[in-house]
């Protein structure tokens, strides 16, 4: 039977319609969310500065939140990506199958833990445990702006928040990378080994280049979660609204999502519109990150095709 006849089958037509409808529905929902955010944020954007919170301009209000959001997410990505790649390589190419399955199962379970549990663990366990380390960093590396101090005595710092976010996004990046690493053509791997490459050289020259796009895609997925994380950051950070690169001080910038969670229950009128305007900024940042990721992946796929 020809391909044109197969496409006319009722099952094929139904599947085509469902797939098309799902794709269109996603676009409609995305457009609806964007339209809602723009319409609700417009009163705050057009309002006089005197009517805004603390009499500050909207840009001045949003900037520290954007800074805190980007800073915490950057720390999370820097810490999580190397660990996620290492876990993915261990479970896909280095560990015996029983150990690989056990580690993969435990790693995937990390994604199922609620964010509020991560926040409680961060403030009750990781925060106090980090105090001696941050004090040492302040004493020996205080000349670096990141560790300028004074070190927090409670562990409620941007560094701890970034570490918790890194643990939260690690299973996402690791799962994506592991699946693609497992799909590396066996012929390429065996050819590299037959030519005298060690296992690590084979991984470096064959597996990692093959899975590079997956690592980028998984990292962007993890970054999306880190950017929008609310409860864990809200619980951990001791927010003061400053803009600082100091990661170990008790004075920390807040994030957009955490600020909305803290302020929204007690807000009314124009204050709600201001918070929605900050949500619009977060929406734009997340959209830009995902578009950048798709561009990078697309360019790598074109280069590979050539």
N, C-alpha and C positions, 0 to 999 in steps of 0.2 A: 504493500500500500504506500502511495506517495506521501510526501510530507504535507501537501495541501489537503489531502483527504484526512490525514490524522488530525490536522488542526480543526477540522470541521466536526470532530467527535463531540458529543455533548459534554463529556467529562473534561475534555481539553478546553472547551469554551467556558465551562463553569470555573475551572482553575484559573484561566486567564482573567476572567472577570473579577474573581476574588482577589487575585494578586494586584490587579490594577486598582481595584477599590481600596485595598489596604494602603497602597502607596499614596493615592489621592487623599485618603482620610488623614494620613500623617501630615501631609502638607496643609490640609485644612486646619487641623488642630494646632499646628505650629503657627500658622497665620493668625488663628484666633487668639492664641496666647500673646503673640506680638501686638496685635491690635488692642487687646485689653490693657496690656502694660502701657502702651503709648497713650491711650485715651485717659487712663487713670493717672498717668504721670504728668500729663499736660498742665493741669492746674498748678502743680508744684514748679514746673519749668517756667511758666508765665507769671507766677506770683511775684509781688514785690519782695525784695530781700528782707524788709522789716517784718514780713509775715512768716518768714521761714524760721525753723528752730534756732534759737540763740541769736537771731538776727544775722545769720551768716548766709552767704550765697550758697546755692545748691552745689556748685563745684567745690567750694571749700568744705562743705559737709560730706560730700561723697569721696573726695580724694583720700583721706586717711583710711576709709573703708576699702577702697580699691587697693591701696598700698598693702594693707594687712591681708587682704584676700590673695593677692599675687605673691606676697612674701611667704605666707604659710604654704601655699600650693607649690611654690618653687622648692622649698625645703623638702616637702613630701616627695616630689618627683626626683630630686637629686639623690635622696636616700633610697627610694623604692625601686627605681629602674635597675641599678646594678644588682640588688638583691633578687629582684624578680627574674632577671636574666639568668643569674646563677642557679636559682631554684628550678627554672624551666630546663636548663641544660642538665642539671643533676637528675631530674626525674625522667628526661627523655633520652639521654645518651650515656649517663655514667652509672646510675644506681641499678642494682639487680631489680628485676621486675617486682618482687613482693615489696621491697623497700620503696621502689618508685610509686607503686600504687598507694601505699600507706601515706607517703609524704604528700602526694597529689591530693588525696582525700582530706588530709588535715589542712593543707593550704587552702583548698576550696571552701572548707568549713569556716575559715576566717571571714569570708565574704558574707556569711549568714549571721554573724554576730551584730546585734543592733548597735547603732552608733553611740547611743547613750551609755552602753556598757563600756565601750572604748573610752568614753569621756570619764566615767567613774574610775576605770582602771588607771587612766592617765593621771588623774588628780590624786588618787589614793596610793598608787604604787610607783609609777614611773616618775612622777613629779618629785616626791621626797627622795627617791633613789638618785635623781639627777643633781641634787643640791651639791654634794661634794665635788662632782665633776665640773659643774658650772662655776663653783668657787675657785677651783684649780685653774680653769680657763681664764677667769677674770684676773687671777693673781699672776699668771705667766704670759697670757696673750691679751692683756687688757689694752695694749697699744693698737690692736686690730678693732675697727669699729664694730664688728660682729660680736665681740666678747668684751666690750668696753665696761660693762657692769654699771653699777654694783649688782652682783649676782643676787637673784631672788632667794629668799630663805624658805619659800614654800614650794618652789618648783613650778609655779604657774607662769610659764614663760612661752615665748613664741617657738623656741627650740623644741620643747616638749610637745606643743601642739603639732608642729611639723612632723615629729617622730610618730605620733599617734596617727596622723593622716597617712603617713608612709605605710604604716602597718595595715591601714584600712584599704588602701588601693593596691597593695602588693598582690593579693590573690587575683585581681582583675588583670593586671599586666602579665602575671605569671601564667594564667590560664590561656590567654591568647597566644603568648609566645610559645608555650609548651605544645599546643596543638599544631602550630605551623612547623616548629622544629621536628615534630614527629612525621611530618609530611615531606621532609627533605628526601629527594630521590635516593634510594638505596644504591643505585648505580653510581651516582656521583660520590657517595661516601666510600664505597668499596674501591672505586678507582683511585681516590686520594690515598687510601691505605695501601693499595697495591703499588703505588708509586713511591712508597717509603715514608709517607707522612705518619707522624704519631697521632694518637687519638685527639690530642689537643690541637695539633696543626690541622687535622681534618675538620674539627669543629670550627676553628678560626677561619679557614679558607672556604669551607663549603656550607656548614650549617648556619653560621651567623649571617653571612651575606644573603642566604636564601630567606632567612626569617627577619631581615631588617625591617621590611615594611610592616610585618606583624608587631614588632617591638614598638615601632612608631605609633601604630594604631592603638595598641594596648595602652601605651603611655598616655595618649590623648584621652582615651576612655577613663583612665585613672585620674588624669588631671581634671576632667569634667566633674568627677565625684568630689575631688578635693576642693575645687572651686565652690561647689554648692553645699559642702558639709556644714551642718548647723549645730547639732547638739553637742558633739564632742568638743568643738572649738569653744562653744559657749560655756561649757563646764570648766574647761581647763584655763582659758586665758583670764588674766587679771587686766581688764580693759581700762585704759586711761585716755584713749583717743589721740595719742601722739603718733607722729611719723618718725620712726627710728629703725635703724638696721641692727640695733642691739638685740641679740637673740636670747640673752640670759637675764635681762632685767625684769623687774616686776611691773614696769610700765610698758604696755603692749598696745599696738593698734588693734582694733577689732576687725572683723571681716563683715562683708555685706550680709551674708546669710545669718550670722550670729547676731548682728545688730537688729535685723528685722525680727528675729525670734524674741529678742529681749524687749524691743520697743513696741511691737505691734499690739500686744494686749492692752496697753494703757494709752494708745494713741487714738486720736479722733480728728475729724475734719482734715485740714491741710496737712497735718502730720502724717496721716495715712498715705496721702498722695506723695509726700516726700519719700516715705519708705518704699512705695511702689516704684518711684523713680529710681531709687537705688537698685531695686530688683530688675528694672529695665537695663541698667548698666551691667549687672551680672549676666543677664540674658545675652547682651551684646558681646561680652567678653567670652562667654562659653561658645557662642555661635562662631566668633572669630577663631577661637582655638580649634574647633572642629573643622572649619573650612581650611585652615592652614594645614591641618593634618591630612585632609583629603588631597590637598594640592601636593604635599610632599609624597604621599603614597602614589598618587597618579604619575608624578614625574619619575619615581623609581620604577614603576611598572613599565612606563614607556622606554626608559633606559635599558631595562632588562630585555624588553622585546627586541630592541635594536641589537 
